[in-house]
Amino acid sequence: MTGGAASVGAAQVSQVAPAVPAGRRLDRKILIGACLVAVIALAGLAAPLLTSHSPTAQDVTNRLASPSSEHWLGTDMFGRDVYARLLYAARIDIPLSLAAALLPAIIGILLGAIAGYRGGAYGTIVMRSADFVQAFPVYVFLIAVVFVVGPGAKSFLVASAAISWVTYARLIRADMLRVRELDYIRAARIAGLGHRRVLFRHALPNALPQSIIYFASDVVLALVGLASLSFLGLGIQPPAAEWGSMIAEGQRFLRDQWWLSVAPGLAIVTVGVGFLLISEGLADTMGAET
Amino acid sequence: MATARYVTRRLLHMLPLVLGVLVATFLLLSLAPGDPARQVAGLRASDEQVEQVRARLGLDQSLVTQFGRYLHRLAHGDLGTTANGSVEVSEMITRNVVPTLWLITGGVVVSVLATIALSILASRRPGGVVDIGVRGFTVAGLTMPPFWFGIVLLIAVAAPTGWFPIGGWADTTTGRLRAIVLPALTLAVVMTPSLVRSLRASIIEVSGSDYVVAARSLGIEGWILDRRYIIRNAAPATFALLMSLVGSLLSAAVLVEATFGLPGLGQSMVQGAIARDFNVVQGLTLVFSLAVVVLNLVGDVMLASLDPRIDLR
């Protein structure tokens, strides 16, 4: 995603860590972050082992029940088990946000790499397109794409690909402009290697670290974007369990069944903090290397 | 004079961008699935009636002709009517822009105040307890979905105290002030983290500069030192960031309006998309993106006048 949080991600990327030698303190961030993500992801994978309830089975005689030994987080307005929905939602939210971050990363890295390496008219076209995409507020763009493609996972992926490539393209292009002037690139060219080989085997790997760091924080933006779209009723459609739509459903009962909205939000924040910590840890270690 | 020339050149730079936005919003219609003529004519219309509607709307002509008519309409401020034909979209926008402006004004005021306070506190002792606390807040603010934070405020503040309405809008100014407090706070939680990071870093940088050391040695301290020597020199970078965040401010406003049931532009856009109301989605996409383009320009000009070191050429 581009926009506010994106520029925060970028700011954090450029804020290269204090030059502490890559030691234990730095790896701890990645470790804690990975643990947070893993706990929720594994809970999603192991959902059938952790609960015997189905995330979609309705029980109209037992609507909006309070937490009990049978229903750990109570039931929602259709009598569905909230704990089961919370677990199964991880199966949608985590893979989909990873995909929604990976797709634009690949597009943006390719476009940015070629734009930076070749420059010229091609580079101008890529960067002008980037300006153009950024003229739209992210959610306005998302809603417009959903309007065209129709609600669901597909339109979310299309919209993410159309929006988020911009940051990667800018990061990679900037690094590429620097890397392509370095001696070993000249040497590789003089040695007779073709442009394609030099670009992808020699130049690109050295321009990648910033994008890898940004990727980890972009997953957070994708996760929040997916939840937001579903919250608005334009993302994952019911009855599938998804954290954002669970929050929206619970909002109607916030006076008495407040946990219906609070619990899915905590899941999002846990995964989000996990990926941000990974991103910061990567920035620290990779920053110390270069 | 330099300012006038700068603004003119920036306006010329903006033209291709504006044209692109116009083309994109125009193409929404041809990209969207379904036959708009049939939608307007209604389900029970005969094929002949549908063709009549198509001709009336000009949909039987080439895309270029249609684009020309679209521009012609826009030049007259005509964005079409809502799907049920009862309200002009332009009228709906002028009506619903009011809560949005309240929300954005409130959100920016709270963000700026919170940013200044938190940055000064955090930069006092980098690495100290307060600094770490502020950092924790910025990380949490980044990962919290804004709508969720809004709901938590409703649960934890509005419901038990009754000080603020549980969503909705009001007709009186006092009612509006009460209705906007929690939405503005929610918007601020989205905006503040990146602003605090930026201002905190600038303050630490400026605090170590020669002229601040000189001022200290002359016995200038406390609020005067903070305000006249440090903030004033640290602010422009953060201000530039704030202006570049205009897009995400509007984005967040869409979510916050939906959370608090504010009848603003974001809410209209979401409802338009759900109801598949073409003119509403097209008109609002246009308004939102033009707002971003124009506000970015305003921001650049203001930044240049804030910091005379910035060259306008």
HADDOCK unambig.tbl for C-alpha pairs under 7 A between the chains (distance, minus, plus):
assign (segid A and resid 3 and name CA) (segid B and resid 245 and name CA) 6.38 0.50 0.50
assign (segid A and resid 3 and name CA) (segid B and resid 247 and name CA) 6.10 0.50 0.50
assign (segid A and resid 3 and name CA) (segid B and resid 248 and name CA) 4.94 0.50 0.50
assign (segid A and resid 4 and name CA) (segid B and resid 245 and name CA) 5.06 0.50 0.50
assign (segid A and resid 4 and name CA) (segid B and resid 248 and name CA) 4.79 0.50 0.50
assign (segid A and resid 5 and name CA) (segid B and resid 142 and name CA) 6.67 0.50 0.50
assign (segid A and resid 8 and name CA) (segid B and resid 194 and name CA) 5.25 0.50 0.50
assign (segid A and resid 132 and name CA) (segid B and resid 17 and name CA) 6.02 0.50 0.50
assign (segid A and resid 135 and name CA) (segid B and resid 289 and name CA) 5.61 0.50 0.50
assign (segid A and resid 135 and name CA) (segid B and resid 292 and name CA) 6.18 0.50 0.50
assign (segid A and resid 135 and name CA) (segid B and resid 293 and name CA) 6.04 0.50 0.50
assign (segid A and resid 136 and name CA) (segid B and resid 247 and name CA) 6.84 0.50 0.50
assign (segid A and resid 136 and name CA) (segid B and resid 289 and name CA) 4.76 0.50 0.50
assign (segid A and resid 137 and name CA) (segid B and resid 247 and name CA) 4.44 0.50 0.50
assign (segid A and resid 137 and name CA) (segid B and resid 248 and name CA) 5.92 0.50 0.50
assign (segid A and resid 137 and name CA) (segid B and resid 250 and name CA) 6.40 0.50 0.50
assign (segid A and resid 137 and name CA) (segid B and resid 251 and name CA) 5.45 0.50 0.50
assign (segid A and resid 137 and name CA) (segid B and resid 289 and name CA) 6.57 0.50 0.50
assign (segid A and resid 138 and name CA) (segid B and resid 248 and name CA) 6.71 0.50 0.50
assign (segid A and resid 138 and name CA) (segid B and resid 251 and name CA) 5.92 0.50 0.50
assign (segid A and resid 139 and name CA) (segid B and resid 251 and name CA) 5.03 0.50 0.50
assign (segid A and resid 140 and name CA) (segid B and resid 251 and name CA) 6.62 0.50 0.50
assign (segid A and resid 140 and name CA) (segid B and resid 285 and name CA) 6.21 0.50 0.50
assign (segid A and resid 143 and name CA) (segid B and resid 273 and name CA) 6.82 0.50 0.50
assign (segid A and resid 144 and name CA) (segid B and resid 281 and name CA) 6.91 0.50 0.50
assign (segid A and resid 147 and name CA) (segid B and resid 32 and name CA) 6.99 0.50 0.50
assign (segid A and resid 147 and name CA) (segid B and resid 273 and name CA) 5.61 0.50 0.50
assign (segid A and resid 147 and name CA) (segid B and resid 276 and name CA) 6.91 0.50 0.50
assign (segid A and resid 148 and name CA) (segid B and resid 28 and name CA) 6.87 0.50 0.50
assign (segid A and resid 148 and name CA) (segid B and resid 31 and name CA) 6.15 0.50 0.50
assign (segid A and resid 148 and name CA) (segid B and resid 32 and name CA) 4.33 0.50 0.50
assign (segid A and resid 148 and name CA) (segid B and resid 33 and name CA) 6.58 0.50 0.50
assign (segid A and resid 220 and name CA) (segid B and resid 143 and name CA) 6.50 0.50 0.50
assign (segid A and resid 224 and name CA) (segid B and resid 145 and name CA) 5.55 0.50 0.50
assign (segid A and resid 251 and name CA) (segid B and resid 151 and name CA) 6.94 0.50 0.50
assign (segid A and resid 254 and name CA) (segid B and resid 155 and name CA) 6.06 0.50 0.50
assign (segid A and resid 255 and name CA) (segid B and resid 155 and name CA) 6.49 0.50 0.50
assign (segid A and resid 255 and name CA) (segid B and resid 159 and name CA) 6.40 0.50 0.50
assign (segid A and resid 258 and name CA) (segid B and resid 155 and name CA) 6.67 0.50 0.50
assign (segid A and resid 262 and name CA) (segid B and resid 152 and name CA) 6.90 0.50 0.50
assign (segid A and resid 265 and name CA) (segid B and resid 148 and name CA) 6.10 0.50 0.50
assign (segid A and resid 269 and name CA) (segid B and resid 143 and name CA) 5.53 0.50 0.50
assign (segid A and resid 269 and name CA) (segid B and resid 144 and name CA) 5.62 0.50 0.50
assign (segid A and resid 272 and name CA) (segid B and resid 143 and name CA) 5.12 0.50 0.50
assign (segid A and resid 273 and name CA) (segid B and resid 143 and name CA) 6.25 0.50 0.50
